[in-house]
Amino acid sequence: MDVIPIIHCGDEHEYRLKNFIPLNLTGMGVSTRYHWFKGYKLHLCTTAEGIILSHVLTTANRNDAAVAPELLVSLKQWDIEFVLGDAAYDSEKVRQTAEQSGILFISPINRRNSEERKDAYGRVLPVFLKTRFGQWLFGLRREIERVFNELKSDGLEQPRWYGFHRYVLHVLCCILMHNFEFLL
């Protein structure tokens, strides 16, 4: 499980001014709670082989840990035993959702969330990650970075469409094309 920020159309400001495209249709807008956002985030869950099982597209101002429960619940249908995530997903709510879904969730401890973790997870995980097996296991996270690279090279950030719903359609097409490669 990981996230990639999507900044589309690098010269978007000049294009918008030249073609009079409204600000809220270009991936930049106002959120009632977090004020301004620019761009989107694509959250993915993949297999070790790179097949995309679940995804969520959000605005760039959403916290990663807030989206993780939605991803974990959608993995119930796949009979997944464990999920690896980065430190941004380290939260009690994410671990509880994973446990309710029957999934073992493993992520490094996010030091920004608390001073020192006193629970069993906080005591055991740092030791586990230093073992050879723990290092090998977290080495599997390289696969999701490869998937992000492939999606970017397949045009994830060049949609030519404006507006959130049209951008969702573009992302779905990119994911569909990526997963079709595994059928051939």
Secondary structure, DSSP 8 states (H G I E B T S, - for coil): -EEEEE---TTHHHHHHHHT--GGGTTEEEETTTEEEESEEEEEEE-TT--EEEEEEEETTS-HHHHHHHHHHHTGGGT--EEE--GGG--HHHHHHHHHTT-EEE----TTT-S---SHHHHHHHHHHHSHHHHHHHHTTHHHHHHHHHHHHTTTT-----SHHHHHHHHHHHHHHHHHTTT-
